[in-house]
Amino acid sequence: MKRTLAAMAVIVVIASGCSNNKKATPPPASTAAPTTSQTTPIGFPPAVKLLPVMTFQSPTAMAQRYDDDGMYVAERAGRVRVLRNGIVGASPVLDISDEVSTDGERGLLGLTFAPHSHSFYVYYTDKSGAIHITEFALGADDVVDMHTRRDLLTIPHSQNNNHNGGQLAFGPDGDLYIGVGDGGGAGDPDKNGQNLTVLLGKILRINPTATVNTPYTIPYDNPFAKQTGARGEIWAYGLRNPWRFSFDTGGGASPVDNGIWIGDVGQDKWEEIDHVGADPKGGENYGWSIREGTHKYTGDKPTGEVDPVYEYNHDGGSCSVIGGYVYRGKAIEGMQGRYLFADYCTGALSTLTQKGTAWNMDPLKVSLAHIEAFGQDHKGELYVMNTDGQLSQIVAA
């Protein structure tokens, strides 16, 4: 996330932000997607505003199941609540707050539903700081039967309470992708980003279906599945804190219409956004901690490193990129095909587009303090959540 010291036709946004503390005090601020083909946007983005929807307790993620318009929202303390027809359920859908640590950047950080299923997955840190990926089955009454709980993966973390990652998303291939931070501390002191024997500082790809002997399987075409001395779960590496990433399945002809965008939070100077072309095979090295964006951090650019398509520095109070989504809704005319992202400290929302080989950033001239994450509904409309508890929809002004 805006973490401290800190692509299937897929697009990845990788943000490398926050210097030594995600919670650098930000200045006050003003105020699975549809598969319809879209064209690359031209010109400036349309005017938008933020429409408050509901208040939660430090929301960190939003998800919907395939047959339900209810919005399921993860709260950092360890609860999942559902918003349906403008009303939040009286009781949490899930409450694991007695297991969750909220020290530093820890907490219940990610939430996603399996395609065409009522099973959902959460990403949280326990009292020791270890990362857990856990599955639950949701009943028709919006309450989880705890007997359906299935723990897939536990990832040891360092004593540092930052750079935990937190994103969960199912790709168009039906596999579960997991964004894991480098373990925290300034400058990746344990060199996890480039270490293929550990899961920290990576995006992972697994098939969450259990077998007789394992809670999940490693896809046979994962880039390191058959490599000795590497963890088969790894899909991409060299990441500092891939706090938020998303898949776009827009189906258009442009190379940016399909893909995975990753937001990887930077160290002291640079935030970055990366894009991988159509049908990526994985195995990308995004350079951390040898590089911060396109810049030298501890060494020269390694062979095969994938540079970001866009980066920005910390001038003007910026500190940590918050990856979002490509807009695939219909309510905001002229926004279709633009990738939306934000900065944690300034609260500013911006869009990214490609024309030829150039990538262009356009500010949306709207902001919200302490943005933690974006959300996307079944119609492709986008939402933002912040630490102050506000869930707002991005709408035409």
C-alpha positions as CSV (number, residue, x, y, z in Angstrom):
1,M,0.0,0.0,0.0
2,K,1.2,3.4,0.5
3,R,3.7,1.5,2.4
4,T,6.6,3.1,4.1
5,L,10.2,2.7,3.1
6,A,8.9,1.5,0.1
7,A,1.1,-8.3,-16.6
8,M,-4.0,-13.2,-20.5
9,A,-4.0,-9.7,-21.9
10,V,-3.1,-8.0,-18.7
11,I,-1.9,-4.6,-17.5
12,V,0.0,-4.0,-14.3
13,V,0.3,-1.0,-12.2
14,I,3.2,-1.0,-9.9
15,A,3.5,1.7,-7.4
16,S,6.6,2.2,-5.4
17,G,5.8,4.9,-2.8
18,C,6.0,6.2,0.7
19,S,9.4,6.9,2.0
20,N,10.0,5.6,5.5
21,N,6.5,5.7,6.8
22,K,3.2,5.1,5.1
23,K,1.6,7.3,7.6
24,A,3.6,10.3,6.7
25,T,1.0,12.9,7.6
26,P,-0.8,13.9,4.3
27,P,-2.0,17.4,3.7
28,P,-5.7,17.9,4.0
29,A,-7.5,17.1,0.7
30,S,-10.6,18.6,-0.8
31,T,-12.9,16.8,-1.3
32,A,-14.7,-8.9,-12.7
33,A,-15.2,-6.0,-15.2
34,P,-17.5,-5.9,-18.2
35,T,-16.0,-7.2,-21.4
36,T,-17.3,-4.6,-23.7
37,S,-14.8,-3.3,-26.3
38,Q,-13.4,0.2,-25.7
39,T,-11.1,2.4,-27.7
40,T,-8.1,4.3,-26.4
41,P,-9.3,7.6,-25.0
42,I,-8.2,10.8,-26.7
43,G,-8.0,14.3,-25.1
44,F,-8.5,15.3,-21.6
45,P,-10.6,13.2,-19.1
46,P,-14.1,14.4,-18.3
47,A,-14.9,16.3,-15.0
48,V,-15.7,14.0,-12.1
49,K,-16.7,14.3,-8.5
50,L,-16.8,11.9,-5.5
51,L,-20.3,10.9,-4.4
52,P,-20.3,9.6,-0.8
53,V,-21.9,6.2,-0.5
54,M,-21.4,4.9,3.0
55,T,-19.0,5.1,6.0
56,F,-17.1,2.1,7.3
57,Q,-14.3,1.6,9.8
58,S,-11.1,2.0,7.8
59,P,-12.2,0.1,4.7
60,T,-9.4,-1.6,2.7
61,A,-11.1,-3.5,-0.1
62,M,-14.4,-4.0,-1.9
63,A,-15.7,-7.0,-3.8
64,Q,-18.8,-8.4,-5.3
65,R,-19.9,-12.0,-6.0
66,Y,-21.0,-12.9,-9.5
67,D,-24.8,-13.1,-8.8
68,D,-25.2,-10.3,-6.2
69,D,-25.1,-6.5,-6.4
70,G,-24.3,-6.2,-2.8
71,M,-20.9,-4.6,-2.0
72,Y,-18.8,-6.6,0.4
73,V,-16.3,-4.3,2.2
74,A,-13.3,-5.4,4.2
75,E,-12.5,-3.3,7.3
76,R,-8.9,-3.2,8.5
77,A,-9.7,-4.4,12.0
78,G,-10.7,-7.9,10.6
79,R,-14.4,-7.6,9.6
80,V,-16.2,-7.9,6.3
81,R,-19.6,-6.1,6.0
82,V,-22.1,-6.1,3.2
83,L,-23.8,-3.0,1.8
84,R,-27.1,-3.8,0.0
85,N,-29.8,-1.4,-1.1
86,G,-28.1,1.4,0.7
87,I,-28.1,-0.4,4.1
88,V,-25.2,-2.1,5.8
89,G,-26.0,-5.4,7.4
90,A,-26.4,-5.2,11.2
91,S,-23.8,-8.0,11.7
92,P,-20.5,-8.6,10.0
93,V,-20.4,-11.2,7.3
94,L,-17.1,-12.3,8.8
95,D,-15.4,-11.3,12.0
96,I,-11.8,-12.5,12.6
97,S,-10.7,-9.4,14.5
98,D,-9.4,-11.5,17.4
99,E,-6.8,-12.9,15.0
100,V,-5.8,-9.8,13.1
101,S,-3.0,-7.4,14.0
102,T,-3.5,-3.8,13.0
103,D,0.0,-2.7,14.1
104,G,1.6,-0.3,11.6
105,E,0.3,-1.2,8.1
106,R,-1.0,-4.6,9.1
107,G,-4.7,-5.7,9.2
108,L,-7.3,-7.3,7.0
109,L,-6.0,-5.9,3.7
110,G,-7.5,-7.8,0.8
111,L,-10.8,-9.4,-0.3
112,T,-12.0,-11.2,-3.5
113,F,-14.7,-13.6,-4.5
114,A,-14.0,-16.6,-6.7
115,P,-15.5,-16.5,-10.1
116,H,-19.0,-18.0,-10.3
117,S,-18.8,-19.0,-6.6
118,H,-19.9,-17.9,-3.2
119,S,-16.4,-18.6,-1.8
120,F,-14.3,-15.7,-1.0
121,Y,-10.7,-15.1,0.1
122,V,-9.2,-12.7,2.5
123,Y,-5.6,-11.5,3.0
124,Y,-4.7,-10.6,6.6
125,T,-1.8,-10.3,9.0
126,D,-2.0,-12.2,12.3
127,K,-0.7,-11.1,15.7
128,S,2.8,-12.2,14.8
129,G,2.8,-10.3,11.5
130,A,2.6,-13.4,9.3
131,I,0.5,-13.1,6.2
132,H,-2.5,-15.4,5.7
133,I,-4.6,-16.2,2.6
134,T,-7.8,-17.9,3.8
135,E,-11.0,-19.1,2.1
136,F,-14.5,-19.0,3.5
137,A,-17.9,-20.0,2.0
138,L,-20.7,-17.4,2.2
139,G,-24.2,-18.6,3.1
140,A,-27.4,-17.3,1.6
141,D,-28.0,-15.3,4.8
142,D,-24.8,-13.2,4.3
143,V,-23.1,-15.0,7.2
144,V,-20.1,-17.2,7.0
145,D,-20.2,-20.7,8.5
146,M,-16.8,-20.8,10.2
147,H,-16.6,-24.6,9.6
148,T,-16.1,-23.8,5.9
149,R,-12.8,-22.0,6.7
150,R,-9.8,-23.2,4.7
151,D,-6.3,-21.8,5.2
152,L,-4.4,-21.8,1.9
153,L,-1.2,-20.1,2.5
154,T,0.8,-18.6,5.4
155,I,3.8,-16.3,4.6
156,P,6.2,-15.5,7.4
157,H,7.0,-11.8,7.6
158,S,9.7,-9.9,9.3
159,Q,9.5,-8.0,12.5
160,N,8.7,-4.9,10.5
161,N,5.1,-3.9,10.5
162,N,5.1,-2.4,7.0
163,H,5.2,-3.6,3.3
164,N,2.7,-6.4,3.9
165,G,1.2,-6.1,0.4
166,G,-2.5,-7.0,0.5
167,Q,-4.1,-7.4,-3.0
168,L,-6.1,-10.4,-4.0
169,A,-7.6,-10.8,-7.5
170,F,-8.7,-13.6,-9.8
171,G,-7.2,-13.3,-13.3
172,P,-9.0,-14.0,-16.6
173,D,-7.4,-17.5,-16.4
174,G,-9.3,-18.3,-13.2
175,D,-6.2,-18.4,-11.0
176,L,-5.7,-16.4,-7.8
177,Y,-3.1,-13.6,-7.9
178,I,-1.6,-12.3,-4.6
179,G,0.5,-9.2,-4.1
180,V,3.1,-9.6,-1.3
181,G,5.3,-6.8,0.1
182,D,9.1,-7.2,0.6
183,G,9.0,-7.6,4.3
184,G,9.4,-3.9,5.2
185,G,12.3,-1.8,6.5
186,A,14.1,0.8,4.5
187,G,15.7,-0.4,1.3
188,D,14.7,-4.1,1.5
189,P,17.3,-5.0,4.1
190,D,16.8,-8.7,3.6
191,K,17.0,-8.4,-0.2
192,N,13.7,-10.3,-0.6
193,G,12.7,-8.5,-3.8
194,Q,15.3,-10.3,-5.9
195,N,15.3,-13.6,-4.0
196,L,13.3,-16.3,-5.7
197,T,13.4,-18.6,-2.7
198,V,11.0,-16.4,-0.7
199,L,7.5,-15.2,-1.4
200,L,8.1,-11.7,-0.1
201,G,8.4,-8.9,-2.7
202,K,6.4,-10.8,-5.3
203,I,3.1,-11.3,-7.1
204,L,2.1,-14.9,-6.7
205,R,-0.2,-17.0,-8.9
206,I,-1.9,-20.1,-7.5
207,N,-4.9,-22.4,-8.2
208,P,-6.8,-22.3,-4.9
209,T,-8.5,-25.6,-5.5
210,A,-7.4,-28.1,-2.9
211,T,-6.1,-31.6,-3.6
212,V,-5.9,-34.6,-1.3
213,N,-2.5,-33.4,-0.1
214,T,-2.4,-29.7,-0.7
215,P,-4.6,-26.7,0.0
216,Y,-3.7,-25.2,-3.4
217,T,-1.8,-26.1,-6.5
218,I,0.9,-24.3,-8.6
219,P,-0.2,-23.7,-12.2
220,Y,2.1,-25.8,-14.5
221,D,2.9,-22.7,-16.6
222,N,4.0,-20.5,-13.8
223,P,7.4,-19.1,-14.8
224,F,9.3,-20.8,-12.0
225,A,7.2,-23.9,-11.5
226,K,9.9,-26.2,-12.8
227,Q,13.0,-24.2,-11.7
228,T,15.2,-25.6,-9.0
229,G,15.9,-23.1,-6.2
230,A,12.8,-21.0,-6.8
231,R,9.3,-20.9,-5.4
232,G,6.8,-22.1,-8.0
233,E,4.1,-19.8,-6.7
234,I,6.0,-16.7,-8.0
235,W,4.6,-15.0,-11.1
236,A,6.6,-11.7,-10.9
237,Y,9.3,-10.4,-8.7
238,G,11.4,-7.4,-7.9
239,L,8.5,-5.6,-6.1
240,R,8.7,-3.4,-3.1
241,N,5.1,-3.3,-2.0
242,P,2.5,-4.2,-4.7
243,W,-0.3,-2.8,-2.5
244,R,-2.9,-2.7,-5.3
245,F,-3.1,-4.3,-8.8
246,S,-6.0,-5.0,-11.1
247,F,-7.0,-6.9,-14.2
248,D,-8.6,-5.2,-17.2
249,T,-10.5,-7.5,-19.6
250,G,-12.0,-4.7,-21.8
251,G,-11.6,-6.7,-25.0
252,G,-10.6,-3.7,-27.2
253,A,-8.0,-3.7,-29.9
254,S,-5.6,-1.3,-28.1
255,P,-2.7,-2.9,-26.2
256,V,-3.9,-1.1,-23.1
257,D,-7.4,-2.5,-23.3
258,N,-6.4,-5.8,-21.7
259,G,-4.0,-6.6,-19.0
260,I,-2.9,-6.3,-15.4
261,W,-2.0,-3.0,-13.8
262,I,0.1,-3.2,-10.6
263,G,0.6,-0.5,-8.1
264,D,4.0,-0.9,-6.4
265,V,4.8,1.6,-3.7
266,G,8.2,3.3,-3.9
267,Q,11.0,4.2,-1.5
268,D,12.0,7.8,-1.0
269,K,11.8,9.3,-4.5
270,W,9.8,7.5,-7.1
271,E,6.3,6.0,-7.6
272,E,5.8,3.7,-10.6
273,I,3.2,2.2,-12.9
274,D,4.1,-0.8,-15.1
275,H,2.4,-2.4,-18.0
276,V,2.8,-5.9,-19.5
277,G,1.6,-6.6,-23.0
278,A,-1.0,-9.1,-24.2
279,D,-0.8,-12.7,-23.0
280,P,2.1,-12.2,-20.6
281,K,3.9,-15.3,-19.5
282,G,5.0,-14.0,-16.1
283,G,8.5,-14.0,-14.8
284,E,9.0,-10.2,-15.0
285,N,11.6,-8.6,-12.8
286,Y,10.5,-5.1,-11.9
287,G,13.9,-4.3,-10.4
288,W,13.5,-3.6,-6.7
289,S,15.7,-3.2,-4.7
290,I,18.4,-2.8,-7.4
291,R,16.3,-0.1,-9.0
292,E,13.6,2.4,-7.8
293,G,11.5,2.9,-10.9
294,T,13.9,3.6,-13.8
295,H,16.5,4.9,-11.4
296,K,19.5,3.3,-9.7
297,Y,19.0,2.3,-6.1
298,T,21.7,-0.1,-5.2
299,G,23.0,-1.1,-8.6
300,D,22.8,-1.0,-12.4
301,K,19.7,-2.2,-14.3
302,P,19.6,-6.0,-14.3
303,T,19.3,-7.9,-17.6
304,G,15.6,-8.2,-18.5
305,E,14.3,-5.8,-16.0
306,V,10.9,-4.4,-16.9
307,D,10.7,-0.6,-16.6
308,P,7.6,1.2,-15.5
309,V,5.5,2.8,-18.2
310,Y,5.0,5.8,-15.9
311,E,6.6,7.1,-12.8
312,Y,6.3,10.2,-10.7
313,N,8.4,11.7,-8.0
314,H,7.5,13.0,-4.5
315,D,7.5,16.7,-5.4
316,G,4.4,18.5,-4.1
317,G,3.9,16.1,-1.2
318,S,3.3,12.9,-3.1
319,C,4.4,9.8,-1.3
320,S,2.7,6.5,-2.3
321,V,0.8,5.4,-5.4
322,I,-2.5,3.6,-4.9
323,G,-3.2,1.5,-8.0
324,G,-6.8,1.5,-9.3
325,Y,-8.7,0.2,-12.4
326,V,-9.3,0.8,-16.1
327,Y,-12.7,2.5,-16.3
328,R,-15.1,0.2,-18.1
329,G,-18.4,1.8,-16.9
330,K,-20.9,3.7,-19.0
331,A,-21.9,6.5,-16.5
332,I,-18.9,8.8,-17.2
333,E,-18.8,9.7,-20.8
334,G,-15.2,10.0,-22.1
335,M,-13.6,8.1,-19.2
336,Q,-13.8,4.7,-20.9
337,G,-10.4,3.1,-21.3
338,R,-8.5,5.3,-18.9
339,Y,-6.6,3.8,-16.0
340,L,-7.4,5.6,-12.7
341,F,-5.0,5.8,-9.8
342,A,-4.3,8.0,-6.8
343,D,-1.6,9.1,-4.4
344,Y,-2.0,8.4,-0.7
345,C,-0.5,11.7,0.7
346,T,-1.9,14.3,-1.8
347,G,-5.2,12.4,-2.3
348,A,-5.1,13.4,-6.0
349,L,-6.8,11.1,-8.5
350,S,-5.3,10.9,-12.0
351,T,-5.7,8.9,-15.2
352,L,-3.1,7.2,-17.4
353,T,-3.5,6.6,-21.2
354,Q,-1.3,5.5,-24.0
355,K,-1.0,7.0,-27.5
356,G,1.5,5.4,-29.7
357,T,4.5,4.7,-27.5
358,A,3.8,7.7,-25.1
359,W,2.0,7.4,-21.8
360,N,0.1,10.4,-20.6
361,M,-1.0,11.3,-17.1
362,D,-4.0,13.6,-16.7
363,P,-5.1,14.9,-13.3
364,L,-8.8,14.5,-12.5
365,K,-8.8,17.7,-10.4
366,V,-10.5,15.9,-7.5
367,S,-9.0,14.4,-4.4
368,L,-9.8,12.5,-1.2
369,A,-7.5,12.4,1.8
370,H,-5.8,9.1,2.8
371,I,-7.1,6.9,-0.1
372,E,-6.4,3.2,0.7
373,A,-7.9,1.4,-2.3
374,F,-10.3,1.5,-5.3
375,G,-13.3,-0.7,-5.9
376,Q,-15.1,-1.8,-9.1
377,D,-18.7,-3.0,-9.4
378,H,-20.3,-5.3,-11.9
379,K,-21.1,-2.4,-14.2
380,G,-17.5,-1.2,-14.3
381,E,-18.2,1.8,-12.1
382,L,-15.4,2.8,-9.8
383,Y,-15.2,3.6,-6.1
384,V,-12.5,4.9,-3.6
385,M,-12.1,4.1,0.0
386,N,-10.0,6.0,2.6
387,T,-8.7,5.5,6.1
388,D,-11.3,7.9,7.5
389,G,-14.0,5.4,6.5
390,Q,-15.5,6.9,3.4
391,L,-16.6,4.8,0.5
392,S,-17.3,7.1,-2.4
393,Q,-18.3,6.5,-6.0
394,I,-16.5,8.4,-8.9
395,V,-19.3,10.0,-10.9
396,A,-19.6,12.6,-13.6
397,A,-19.5,16.2,-12.3
